[in-house]
């Protein structure tokens, strides 16, 4: 039970709401960090442990998930799904410079927002130095959904200019398909096909569009 309470406490510190799926990850992470040999709790076992703990209040939430919180404790959780950008422009400029400078060996980040944020925090980047893990999760979300600084490539998060996301959007803008069909059946475009599509897009762009 102490491991579960420690995990909830650490998520409060990170400004992350202790949803069951994240809490399970954090319990496992703390166990690995301490060298504990305790068995990995399944989500049902974790829910049962939280339900039986007198220091936690468990509530069901949408999407078949649940949250375990300390009753009567003031919380300052970050809404990682919020579309509102509350961060200074200077931070975004630094972020753009950083992601644009990444080489092949460091550009691939985990596909999950939580894991991606953890990797970025572990790199001790100056523009994220005063941000909680919850805030970095939100920044990753905005970088993907609004800022076009990050995108997806084969399930991983990468700089936007290396992503399938950018290629698909460029193809859509020029109304060019990024899939091919044979005998009426659709197939997902290969990376080479998308490269070729992007080359055609760039070749057909006006000088003002290329800058």
C-alpha positions as a Markdown table, in Angstrom:
| # | Residue | x | y | z |
|---|---|---|---|---|
| 1 | Unk | 0.0 | 0.0 | 0.0 |
| 2 | Unk | 2.9 | 2.4 | 0.7 |
| 3 | Unk | 4.0 | 2.0 | -2.9 |
| 4 | Unk | 0.6 | 3.1 | -4.1 |
| 5 | Unk | 0.5 | 6.1 | -1.8 |
| 6 | Unk | 4.0 | 7.1 | -2.8 |
| 7 | Unk | 3.0 | 6.9 | -6.4 |
| 8 | Unk | -0.1 | 9.1 | -5.9 |
| 9 | Unk | 2.0 | 11.6 | -4.0 |
| 10 | Unk | 4.5 | 11.8 | -6.8 |
| 11 | Unk | 1.8 | 12.4 | -9.4 |
| 12 | Unk | 0.5 | 15.3 | -7.2 |
| 13 | Unk | 4.0 | 16.7 | -7.2 |
| 14 | Unk | 4.2 | 16.4 | -11.0 |
| 15 | Unk | 0.7 | 18.1 | -11.4 |
| 16 | Unk | -0.7 | 15.0 | -13.1 |
| 17 | Unk | -4.1 | 13.7 | -12.1 |
| 18 | Unk | -3.7 | 10.1 | -10.8 |
| 19 | Unk | -5.7 | 8.3 | -13.4 |
| 20 | Unk | -5.5 | 4.5 | -13.0 |
| 21 | Unk | -3.5 | 3.9 | -16.2 |
| 22 | Unk | -0.9 | 6.6 | -15.2 |
| 23 | Unk | -0.9 | 5.5 | -11.5 |
| 24 | Unk | -0.1 | 1.9 | -12.6 |
| 25 | Unk | 2.9 | 3.2 | -14.6 |
| 26 | Unk | 4.1 | 5.3 | -11.7 |
| 27 | Unk | 3.9 | 2.4 | -9.2 |
| 28 | Unk | 6.0 | 0.3 | -11.6 |
| 29 | Unk | 8.5 | 3.1 | -12.2 |
| 30 | Unk | 9.0 | 3.7 | -8.5 |
| 31 | Unk | 9.4 | 0.0 | -7.9 |
| 32 | Unk | 12.1 | -0.2 | -10.6 |
| 33 | Unk | 13.9 | 2.8 | -9.2 |
| 34 | Unk | 14.0 | 1.4 | -5.7 |
| 35 | Unk | 15.0 | -2.1 | -6.9 |
| 36 | Unk | 11.9 | -3.6 | -5.4 |
| 37 | Unk | 11.0 | -7.1 | -6.3 |
| 38 | Unk | 7.3 | -6.6 | -5.7 |
| 39 | Unk | 5.0 | -8.1 | -8.4 |
| 40 | Unk | 3.6 | -5.8 | -11.1 |
| 41 | Unk | 0.0 | -4.9 | -10.2 |
| 42 | Unk | -2.6 | -5.3 | -12.9 |
| 43 | Unk | -5.1 | -2.5 | -13.3 |
| 44 | Unk | -7.8 | -4.5 | -11.5 |
| 45 | Unk | -5.6 | -5.3 | -8.6 |
| 46 | Unk | -4.5 | -1.7 | -8.3 |
| 47 | Unk | -8.1 | -0.5 | -8.3 |
| 48 | Unk | -8.9 | -2.9 | -5.5 |
| 49 | Unk | -5.9 | -1.7 | -3.5 |
| 50 | Unk | -7.0 | 1.9 | -3.9 |
| 51 | Unk | -10.6 | 1.1 | -3.0 |
| 52 | Unk | -9.5 | -0.5 | 0.2 |
| 53 | Unk | -7.1 | 2.3 | 1.2 |
| 54 | Unk | -8.7 | 4.7 | 3.8 |
| 55 | Unk | -6.4 | 7.6 | 2.6 |
| 56 | Unk | -7.6 | 7.5 | -1.0 |
| 57 | Unk | -10.9 | 8.5 | -2.6 |
| 58 | Unk | -11.5 | 6.6 | -5.8 |
| 59 | Unk | -13.9 | 7.9 | -8.5 |
| 60 | Unk | -14.9 | 6.6 | -11.9 |
| 61 | Unk | -14.3 | 8.8 | -14.9 |
| 62 | Unk | -15.2 | 8.8 | -18.6 |
| 63 | Unk | -13.6 | 6.2 | -20.8 |
| 64 | Unk | -13.8 | 3.3 | -18.3 |
| 65 | Unk | -10.9 | 4.8 | -16.3 |
| 66 | Unk | -10.8 | 5.9 | -12.7 |
| 67 | Unk | -8.8 | 8.3 | -10.5 |
| 68 | Unk | -7.4 | 7.9 | -7.0 |
| 69 | Unk | -7.0 | 11.2 | -5.0 |
| 70 | Unk | -6.3 | 12.4 | -1.5 |
| 71 | Unk | -9.6 | 13.7 | -0.1 |
| 72 | Unk | -9.5 | 17.2 | 1.2 |
| 73 | Unk | -6.1 | 17.8 | -0.5 |
| 74 | Unk | -5.7 | 20.9 | -2.7 |
| 75 | Unk | -4.6 | 19.8 | -6.1 |
| 76 | Unk | -3.1 | 21.8 | -9.0 |
| 77 | Unk | -3.4 | 19.3 | -11.8 |
| 78 | Unk | -2.6 | 20.3 | -15.4 |
| 79 | Unk | -5.3 | 19.6 | -17.9 |
| 80 | Unk | -3.1 | 18.0 | -20.5 |
| 81 | Unk | -5.9 | 18.0 | -23.1 |
| 82 | Unk | -6.6 | 21.7 | -22.8 |
| 83 | Unk | -6.4 | 23.6 | -26.1 |
| 84 | Unk | -5.3 | 26.8 | -24.4 |
| 85 | Unk | -1.7 | 27.9 | -24.8 |
| 86 | Unk | -0.6 | 29.5 | -21.5 |
| 87 | Unk | 3.1 | 29.4 | -22.2 |
| 88 | Unk | 5.4 | 32.3 | -23.3 |
| 89 | Unk | 6.3 | 32.8 | -27.0 |
| 90 | Unk | 10.0 | 32.7 | -26.0 |
| 91 | Unk | 9.6 | 29.1 | -24.8 |
| 92 | Unk | 8.0 | 28.0 | -28.0 |
| 93 | Unk | 10.8 | 29.7 | -30.0 |
| 94 | Unk | 13.4 | 27.8 | -28.0 |
| 95 | Unk | 11.4 | 24.6 | -28.4 |
| 96 | Unk | 11.2 | 25.1 | -32.2 |
| 97 | Unk | 15.0 | 25.6 | -32.3 |
| 98 | Unk | 15.6 | 22.5 | -30.3 |
| 99 | Unk | 13.3 | 20.2 | -32.2 |
| 100 | Unk | 14.6 | 21.6 | -35.5 |
| 101 | Unk | 18.2 | 20.8 | -34.5 |
| 102 | Unk | 17.7 | 17.2 | -33.6 |
| 103 | Unk | 19.7 | 14.6 | -35.5 |
| 104 | Unk | 18.7 | 11.1 | -36.4 |
| 105 | Unk | 20.0 | 9.6 | -33.1 |
| 106 | Unk | 18.0 | 11.9 | -30.8 |
| 107 | Unk | 14.9 | 12.8 | -32.8 |
| 108 | Unk | 12.8 | 9.7 | -32.1 |
| 109 | Unk | 10.7 | 10.1 | -28.9 |
| 110 | Unk | 8.2 | 7.7 | -27.3 |
| 111 | Unk | 4.7 | 7.8 | -28.9 |
| 112 | Unk | 2.8 | 8.3 | -25.7 |
| 113 | Unk | 2.5 | 11.8 | -24.4 |
| 114 | Unk | 3.5 | 10.8 | -20.8 |
| 115 | Unk | 6.6 | 8.9 | -21.9 |
| 116 | Unk | 7.6 | 11.5 | -24.4 |
| 117 | Unk | 7.4 | 14.2 | -21.7 |
| 118 | Unk | 9.5 | 12.1 | -19.3 |
| 119 | Unk | 12.3 | 11.7 | -22.0 |
| 120 | Unk | 12.2 | 15.5 | -22.6 |
| 121 | Unk | 12.4 | 16.2 | -18.9 |
| 122 | Unk | 15.4 | 13.8 | -18.5 |
| 123 | Unk | 17.3 | 15.8 | -21.1 |
| 124 | Unk | 17.3 | 18.8 | -18.8 |
| 125 | Unk | 16.4 | 21.3 | -21.5 |
| 126 | Unk | 16.7 | 24.9 | -20.4 |
| 127 | Unk | 13.3 | 25.9 | -21.9 |
| 128 | Unk | 11.6 | 23.2 | -19.8 |
| 129 | Unk | 13.7 | 23.6 | -16.6 |
| 130 | Unk | 11.0 | 25.2 | -14.6 |
| 131 | Unk | 8.1 | 23.1 | -15.9 |
| 132 | Unk | 6.4 | 20.2 | -14.1 |
| 133 | Unk | 6.0 | 16.9 | -15.8 |
| 134 | Unk | 2.3 | 17.7 | -16.2 |
| 135 | Unk | 3.1 | 20.9 | -17.9 |
| 136 | Unk | 5.5 | 19.2 | -20.2 |
| 137 | Unk | 2.8 | 16.7 | -21.1 |
| 138 | Unk | 0.6 | 19.6 | -22.0 |
| 139 | Unk | 3.4 | 21.2 | -24.0 |
| 140 | Unk | 3.9 | 18.0 | -26.0 |
| 141 | Unk | 0.1 | 17.9 | -26.7 |
| 142 | Unk | 0.2 | 21.5 | -28.0 |
| 143 | Unk | 3.4 | 20.9 | -30.0 |
| 144 | Unk | 1.6 | 18.1 | -31.8 |
| 145 | Unk | -1.9 | 19.4 | -32.1 |
| 146 | Unk | -1.4 | 23.1 | -32.7 |
| 147 | Unk | 2.2 | 24.3 | -33.0 |
| 148 | Unk | 3.4 | 21.8 | -35.6 |
| 149 | Unk | 6.7 | 21.3 | -33.8 |
| 150 | Unk | 6.2 | 17.5 | -33.4 |
| 151 | Unk | 4.4 | 14.8 | -35.3 |
| 152 | Unk | 4.2 | 11.1 | -35.7 |
| 153 | Unk | 6.4 | 8.6 | -37.6 |
| 154 | Unk | 5.5 | 4.9 | -37.4 |
| 155 | Unk | 4.0 | 5.4 | -33.9 |
| 156 | Unk | 6.9 | 7.5 | -32.5 |
| 157 | Unk | 7.0 | 11.2 | -31.9 |
| 158 | Unk | 9.5 | 13.1 | -34.1 |
| 159 | Unk | 10.1 | 16.7 | -35.1 |
| 160 | Unk | 7.3 | 17.8 | -37.4 |
| 161 | Unk | 9.5 | 18.2 | -40.5 |
| 162 | Unk | 10.4 | 14.5 | -40.2 |
| 163 | Unk | 6.9 | 13.2 | -39.6 |
| 164 | Unk | 4.3 | 11.4 | -41.6 |
| 165 | Unk | 1.9 | 14.0 | -40.2 |
| 166 | Unk | 3.5 | 16.8 | -42.3 |
| 167 | Unk | 3.6 | 14.7 | -45.4 |
| 168 | Unk | -0.1 | 13.8 | -45.2 |
| 169 | Unk | -1.0 | 17.4 | -44.5 |
| 170 | Unk | 1.0 | 18.6 | -47.5 |
| 171 | Unk | -0.5 | 16.0 | -49.7 |
| 172 | Unk | -4.0 | 17.0 | -48.5 |
| 173 | Unk | -3.3 | 20.7 | -49.1 |
| 174 | Unk | -2.3 | 19.9 | -52.8 |
| 175 | Unk | -5.2 | 17.4 | -53.1 |
| 176 | Unk | -2.8 | 14.6 | -53.9 |
| 177 | Unk | -3.5 | 11.1 | -52.5 |
| 178 | Unk | -1.0 | 9.5 | -50.1 |
| 179 | Unk | -2.5 | 6.1 | -50.6 |
| 180 | Unk | -2.7 | 3.9 | -53.7 |
| 181 | Unk | -5.5 | 1.6 | -54.8 |
| 182 | Unk | -5.3 | -1.6 | -56.7 |
| 183 | Unk | -8.4 | -3.3 | -57.9 |
| 184 | Unk | -10.5 | -1.1 | -55.7 |
| 185 | Unk | -8.6 | -1.9 | -52.5 |
| 186 | Unk | -6.8 | 0.9 | -50.5 |
| 187 | Unk | -3.4 | 0.4 | -49.0 |
| 188 | Unk | -1.3 | 2.5 | -46.7 |
| 189 | Unk | 1.3 | 4.6 | -48.4 |
| 190 | Unk | 4.9 | 3.6 | -47.9 |
| 191 | Unk | 7.5 | 6.1 | -46.7 |
| 192 | Unk | 9.1 | 6.2 | -50.2 |
| 193 | Unk | 5.7 | 7.0 | -51.7 |
| 194 | Unk | 5.2 | 9.8 | -49.2 |
| 195 | Unk | 8.6 | 11.2 | -49.9 |
| 196 | Unk | 7.8 | 11.3 | -53.6 |
| 197 | Unk | 4.5 | 13.0 | -52.8 |
| 198 | Unk | 6.3 | 15.6 | -50.7 |
| 199 | Unk | 8.8 | 16.2 | -53.5 |
| 200 | Unk | 6.0 | 16.8 | -55.9 |
| 201 | Unk | 4.3 | 19.2 | -53.5 |
| 202 | Unk | 7.5 | 21.2 | -53.0 |
| 203 | Unk | 8.3 | 21.3 | -56.7 |
| 204 | Unk | 4.8 | 22.7 | -57.3 |
| 205 | Unk | 4.9 | 25.3 | -54.5 |
| 206 | Unk | 5.3 | 28.9 | -55.4 |
| 207 | Unk | 8.4 | 30.8 | -54.0 |
| 208 | Unk | 6.2 | 32.5 | -51.4 |
| 209 | Unk | 4.9 | 29.2 | -50.2 |
| 210 | Unk | 8.4 | 27.7 | -49.9 |
| 211 | Unk | 9.6 | 30.4 | -47.5 |
